[in-house]
Amino acid sequence: MEPGHVGQNVHLQAVALGLGTVVMGAFRDDQVKEILNLPQDEQPLYIMPVGRK
C-alpha cells in the first residue's frame, strides 16, 4: 500500500506543477536495478517518469 500512496503524492505534485506523469508497472527489474545501482535487497516497484505535457 505504501508505494501506492507515494505514487499518488508524486502524481498530485506533478499536476500541481503543471507536469505530467504516468505509472509504469511493467519493466525489466534487473536493468532498472543496475541503472539505479540499487542494493541487492531493494526492488523497484514503480517507475514514474515526470515531464512536460
C-alpha positions in Angstrom: 0.0 0.0 0.0 2.7 2.5 0.8 4.2 2.6 -2.7 0.7 3.4 -3.9 0.4 6.3 -1.5 3.8 7.6 -2.6 2.9 7.3 -6.2 -0.3 9.3 -5.6 1.6 12.1 -3.9 4.1 12.2 -6.9 1.2 12.3 -9.3 -0.6 15.1 -7.4 2.6 17.2 -7.1 3.3 16.8 -10.8 -0.2 18.1 -11.6 0.2 21.0 -9.2 3.4 21.9 -11.1 1.8 21.6 -14.5 3.7 18.5 -15.3 2.5 15.1 -16.5 3.3 11.6 -15.1 2.3 8.0 -15.6 2.8 4.9 -13.5 4.7 2.1 -15.3 4.3 -1.3 -13.6 5.9 -3.4 -16.3 9.6 -3.1 -16.7 12.8 -5.1 -16.6 13.6 -5.2 -12.9 17.2 -6.2 -13.3 18.0 -3.5 -15.8 16.4 -0.8 -13.6 18.3 -2.1 -10.5 21.6 -1.9 -12.5 20.9 1.6 -13.9 20.0 3.0 -10.4 22.7 1.0 -8.7 20.3 -0.4 -6.2 21.5 -2.8 -3.4 20.5 -6.5 -3.8 17.9 -6.2 -1.1 15.9 -3.4 -2.8 13.4 -3.9 -5.6 11.9 -1.3 -7.9 8.1 -1.3 -7.7 7.1 1.7 -9.8 8.7 3.8 -12.4 7.1 7.3 -12.7 8.5 9.4 -15.5 7.7 13.1 -14.9 7.8 15.8 -17.5 6.1 18.4 -19.6 2.8 17.6 -21.3 
